[in-house]
């Protein structure tokens, strides 16, 4: 059974005798073909966030004092609205007059374009490690062969372009690390016989 509202108190939940559950699917694809996740760019004013808890401005955060401040719906702190983001409130509804053109105030999910101050360092390249079973059983059953074919087909499709890094580890009763530098031929293999404190 599905419902459109959650019990507001533990007593109400107990009295209703309805089991409560929630299914979340972050970054799920839209259900309808025309749906898309809007991208919001705050430009020079930066992303509008709560000073105390860092919550992003959202549809559930009310604007107060004629639109000059907004109240965080998580920690209840009243925050200043940057001058570039200011908009008057509709006297009839108490909502900003531009709420229809601001996805971050009308939609539950948006993507924010992060300004450069959000980057402590440049984005790191994608790194993929393939850990492959090379035991006799894996060879005899064809698992090793299937894994190698799968990796060969996947390598050219990995995202990230020339910055992508790939590592391979194989194992049986020992662990084998490989140095796959393009300047080095043939690749070098390091065998680690002890399985205690392998990465120390």
C-alpha positions in Angstrom: 0.0 0.0 0.0 1.3 3.5 -0.8 0.4 6.7 0.8 1.0 10.4 0.0 1.9 11.6 3.5 4.0 10.3 6.4 2.8 10.1 10.0 4.1 13.3 11.7 4.7 11.7 15.1 5.7 8.3 16.5 2.3 8.0 18.2 0.5 8.5 14.9 2.7 5.9 13.2 2.0 3.4 16.0 -1.7 4.1 15.9 -1.9 3.7 12.1 -0.4 0.2 12.3 1.0 0.7 8.7 4.5 -0.5 8.1 6.6 2.4 7.0 9.2 2.1 4.3 10.9 4.3 1.7 12.5 3.5 -1.6 15.2 6.0 -2.8 17.0 5.7 -6.1 19.6 8.5 -6.3 20.5 9.6 -9.9 17.8 7.5 -11.3 16.9 8.0 -15.0 13.6 10.1 -15.4 10.5 8.0 -15.7 9.2 10.0 -18.6 11.1 10.7 -21.8 10.5 14.4 -21.7 11.7 14.8 -18.1 15.2 16.1 -17.5 17.2 17.4 -14.5 17.6 21.2 -14.8 21.0 22.7 -14.5 21.2 25.8 -12.3 24.1 28.3 -12.6 24.1 31.0 -10.0 26.8 32.9 -11.8 28.7 35.6 -9.9 26.6 35.4 -6.7 27.7 31.7 -6.1 25.4 28.9 -4.9 23.0 30.1 -2.2 23.5 28.0 0.9 22.8 28.1 4.6 25.6 29.7 6.6 25.3 27.2 9.4 24.5 23.8 8.0 25.4 24.4 4.3 21.9 23.3 3.0 21.2 24.5 -0.5 18.3 26.8 -1.2 15.3 24.6 -2.1 11.6 24.6 -2.6 10.9 24.0 1.1 13.0 27.0 2.4 10.7 30.0 2.8 11.7 33.6 1.9 11.0 36.2 4.6 11.3 39.9 5.2 10.1 40.8 1.7 12.5 38.4 0.0 15.7 39.8 1.6 16.3 36.7 3.7 15.4 33.0 3.5 15.0 30.6 6.4 16.8 27.2 6.2 14.3 24.4 6.4 16.9 22.1 8.1 18.4 24.2 10.9 15.9 27.2 10.9 18.6 29.8 10.5 17.6 33.1 8.7 20.1 33.7 5.9 20.8 36.9 3.9 19.8 36.7 0.2 22.7 37.9 -2.1 21.7 41.1 -3.9 22.1 39.3 -7.3 19.6 36.7 -6.2 17.0 39.0 -4.6 13.4 38.9 -5.9 10.2 40.5 -4.4 7.6 38.3 -2.8 4.1 38.0 -4.2 1.9 39.6 -1.5 -0.9 37.1 -2.1 1.1 33.9 -1.9 4.3 34.9 0.0 6.3 33.2 -2.7 9.0 34.8 -4.8 7.5 36.2 -8.1 10.2 34.3 -10.1 9.6 30.9 -8.5 8.3 29.5 -11.9 11.6 30.4 -13.6 13.8 29.1 -10.7 14.1 25.3 -10.9 16.0 25.2 -7.5 12.8 26.7 -5.9 10.3 24.6 -7.8 11.9 21.2 -8.4 13.0 18.5 -5.9 16.1 17.6 -8.0 18.5 20.0 -9.8 22.1 20.0 -10.8 24.2 23.0 -9.6 27.1 24.3 -11.6 29.8 24.6 -8.9 32.0 27.7 -9.1 35.8 27.4 -9.0 36.0 27.9 -5.3 34.4 24.5 -4.8 37.5 22.8 -6.3 40.3 22.3 -3.8 42.3 20.6 -6.6 41.7 19.9 -10.3 39.4 16.9 -11.0 41.3 13.6 -10.6 41.4 11.2 -13.5 39.2 8.1 -13.4 41.0 5.1 -12.0 39.8 1.5 -12.7 41.3 -1.5 -11.0 40.6 -5.0 -12.3 41.2 -7.7 -9.7 41.4 -11.1 -11.5 41.3 -14.6 -10.1 44.1 -16.7 -11.7 43.8 -19.8 -9.7 43.8 -23.2 -11.3 40.0 -23.4 -10.9 39.5 -20.1 -12.6 41.7 -21.3 -15.6 40.0 -24.7 -15.8 36.4 -23.3 -15.7 37.1 -20.6 -18.3 36.4 -17.8 -15.8 39.9 -16.3 -16.4 39.5 -16.3 -20.1 36.0 -14.7 -19.9 37.3 -12.0 -17.5 40.2 -11.2 -19.9 37.8 -10.9 -22.9 35.4 -8.7 -20.9 38.3 -6.4 -19.9 39.6 -6.2 -23.4 36.2 -5.2 -24.7 35.7 -2.7 -21.9 39.1 -0.9 -22.1 38.2 1.2 -25.1 34.8 2.2 -23.7 36.0 3.5 -20.3 35.1 7.2 -19.8 37.7 9.8 -19.1 39.7 9.8 -22.3 43.5 9.8 -22.2 43.5 10.8 -18.4 41.9 7.4 -17.5 44.2 5.2 -15.4 43.9 1.4 -15.3 45.5 -1.1 -12.8 45.5 -4.8 -12.7 45.9 -7.1 -9.8 45.9 -10.9 -10.1 45.7 -13.4 -7.3 46.0 -17.1 -6.5 47.8 -18.1 -3.3 49.9 -14.9 -3.8 49.0 -11.4 -5.0 50.5 -10.0 -8.2 50.7 -6.3 -8.9 51.6 -5.0 -12.3 53.4 -1.9 -13.5 51.9 -0.9 -16.8 53.7 2.3 -17.7 53.7 3.1 -21.4 57.4 3.9 -21.2 58.2 0.5 -19.8 58.3 -2.7 -21.9 57.5 -5.4 -21.0 55.2 -4.7 -18.0 56.7 -5.6 -14.6 55.1 -7.9 -12.1 55.5 -7.7 -8.3 54.6 -10.9 -6.4 53.6 -10.5 -2.8 53.7 -13.9 -1.1 52.4 -12.9 2.3 48.8 -12.0 2.6 49.2 -10.2 5.9 49.6 -6.4 5.7 49.7 -6.4 1.9 49.4 -2.6 1.5 51.6 -1.6 4.5 
